Amino acid sequence: MNAVSPRPPLTLRMRAEDNVAIVANDGGLPEGTVLPEGVPGAGLVLRDKVPQGHKVALRDIAVGEAVLRYGVPIGYALQPIPAGRWVHERLLQMPSARALEGLPLATVRPPAAEPLTGYTFEGYRNPDGSVGTRNILAITTTVQCVAGVVAQAVARIKAELLPRFPNVDDVIGLEHSYGCGVAIDAPDAVIPIRTLRNISLNPNFGGEVMVVSLGCEKLQPARLLPPGSFPIADERDPGAGPETICLQDDAHVGFMSMLDDIVQSARPHLERLNARRRETVPASELIVGVQCGGSDAFSGVTANPAVGFCADLLVRAGATVLFSENTEVRDAVEQLTSRAATPEVAEAIVRELGWYDRYLDRGRVDRAANTTPGNKAGGLSNIAEKAMGSIIKSGSSAISHVLAPGEKLRRDQRGLVYAATPASDFICGTLQLAAGMNLHIFTTGRGTPYGLAECPVVKVATRTDLARRWHDLMDVNAGRIADGEASIEETGWAMFQLLLDVASGRRKTWAEHWRLHNALVLFNPAPIT
């Protein structure tokens, strides 16, 4: 059981018009606590024990009245809520989703921010002009059936070959659960296929396309990576398909033959990767995915606002920021469409969110299915409240482009980009890799050991207690903002500098240090046969 913090009672309110504030103290505050001068609700006596991160009513709230946080209704009172009462999800009726008609389209013009110049990192320049933050040999698989063989081959490559190529950071197999037993020609099958194709072309892999196939699967190598789909390889052999090892080929006699073939085929790829060297490149070559998981009420107070400030710095430096998570922005759709750079971008946002609404409706659920028991234990009453805190990590820049699930950024698409993805941590991360992400920021309040083998993941704790307990898993403690020890701006600048160091290889994230790697999970809305 958590001990009550000896710190004076502290409550946090996002907007002056909010009629609730969250309790910031570790362990929460007991019934009977008197809120001191200088905090929202000063003089109130708590009528309940209020856990950390949970809401307390700052005034009497009548039945049917809106409960306001972030200046917007996050629910409507199901019963009278007296001042000083703990406000939790059982007291609230969640607002209905905003209709996708009649939205403001490109009506907000963010003030022009001064460009940030002179910021650089040490990256790997690829022949197609993209830049990697890591130098990795990735072995693409066409079907889950080959995953066990590839895993053993990767282990051998690491043991036998990798020590000879010190400039190569890692060797990984792009394992997934797709490739056969699926309706390969269904309309939505394009999503997992292009996702895997585009991950194979991620900047961190240097254009070294190597594929392991079983042979009989529905997702044949020529369909996954048709000639012309990987320009780096085409420069060496125009019109060629990917280098493919097919396990069912007659030449493979026994398991060891398969392993030997994969290991030997990896050698020339490693030689080319090893010849590369980091070079100084502008910060504009960063493609940073931002995401949150294991969120709590502090996510929208500390970590996500700091990430949002950092996102604005990145955009000012000419970099690209990907933000995502359809269900976690759906309740803020007006903010998205109004911030779109053009009406066409706004309409693309509506198109993607509308498609996702229909996808959820086919499963007889809606956005409310997003919130987890951990979210609620951390003080988030429902998806409406969660969305308001989630969207803050996108910053304040105009939204320049929209990507459908699995699509890849073009070189001319920069700035703040909405990559439409499910909110599931590992699916969102997989789709952001397909978009071209070469660096990842991930905020968490409840805590998660999430990491990716394909890309460095910078983990940001929303609370000092989490950063203290998970001291060797969290890279940034944004809880210092709630503690009054740092500002959002200071934390955002520190994060920006950390990203440049991680991108340059000068710093490793904790997830890299411990080799904590989540599996790729492809988004497949098409039928399974």
Secondary structure by P-SEA (a helix, b strand, c coil): ccccccccbbbbbccccccbbbbccccccccccccccccccccccccccccccbbbbcccccccccccccccccbbbccccccccccccccbbbbcccccccccccccccccccccccbbbbbbbcccccccccccbbbbbccccaaaaaaaaaaaaaacccccccccccccccccccccccccccccaaaaaaaaaaaaaccccccbbbbbbcccccccccccccccccaaaaaaccccccccccccccccccaaaaaaaaaaaaaaaaaaaaacccccccccccbbbbbcccccccccccaaaaaaaaaaaaaaabbbbbbbbccccccaaaaaaaacccaaaaaaaaaaaaaaaaaaaaacccccccccaaaaaaccccaaaaaaaaacccccccccccccccccccccccccccccccccaaaaaaaaaaacccbbbbbbccccccccccbbbbbbbccaaaaaaacccccccccccccccccaaaaaaaaaaaaaaaaaccccccccccccccccccccccccc
